[in-house]
Amino acid sequence: MVVKGARSKIMRFILLGIIGAFATTLISAPAVFSQGASVIKIDGSSTVFPITEAVAEEFQAENRDIKVTVGVSGTGGGFEKFCNGEIDISDASRPIKPEEADKCKAAGIDYVELKIGIDALTVVVNPRNTWTNNLTLAELKKMWEPEAQGKITNWNQVRSGFPDAPLKLFGPGTDSGTFDYFTEKVVGKSKASRSDYTASEDDNVLVQGISRDPNALGYFGYAYYAANQQRLKAVPLDSGNGAVAPNREDVENHTYPLSRPLFIYVSKKSAQRPEVARFVEFYLNNPDLVSEVGYVPLPATDYEVVRTTFQRR
């Protein structure tokens, strides 16, 4: 397996993203490429980004004639570019929607869906929050459902015994697959959410806001919590069988209530190019990079199935 310090590279990237503005399109791996180098274009989920960036860095270290660009426009934004034929691979933190699949079909974009790991979507608060040691999914719904807008504005409205302090919410924007998954799983309907919260497609912005405000609560992919554990506190979640913290064991045994698969979508046309096929094969042959950046790899037998799926297109 080719790990070569990928975790430190990705954690450094995430931390640097907190300090500065996040570019619309990020160019991976600080390598010098020859003129006319082949380019592989990737965009989409901010949750999947740390994995893809780690893979891109390691791949480019071995393939100096190939340049991999990795953008972060959210799962929905990535699919829009993908179905427009602008990119070769789309990172996704949810499966493609029927209307997105129809758009790809209408544009003649055939693709292969490849599962590449599992995320424990993580609810976090500021470390100075001493009262939130767990939350039920019902309490999360009470905070985030559309009916809460302008009404559930204090912590003591969430649970008796919580302080009379303002509830400051941070979450992904509406193009995010994390937003889609969270609203469907917690609120009960995809995209059903209050809108009076601080929203961003850049998870680093959410990390920064929550780490500064003792009354804040937000959610995003586990890798962003893992990179900032000194600045954030993960909240164990209770779906009716006791509170469970986000961790590998409880993701693998399906007891953590907000675990979800992560994907890449590969254009079949792009996959005909040898450099794209080589990159995807490299991606699937290095599952250690999934755990290096904080997510949970699939079982080995699942990767065998995924590799076969790609080989057969």
Beta strands, then each sheet from edge to edge (+ up, - down):
strand 1: 25-27
strand 2: 38-44
strand 3: 66-71
strand 4: 89-92
strand 5: 111-120
strand 6: 122-125
strand 7: 135-136
strand 8: 168-172
strand 9: 198-200
strand 10: 216-220
strand 11: 233-234
strand 12: 237-238
strand 13: 243-244
strand 14: 259-267
sheet 1: 1+ 3- 2- 4- 14+ 5-
sheet 2: 9+ 8+ 10+ 6- 11+
sheet 3: 7+ 12+ 13-
end
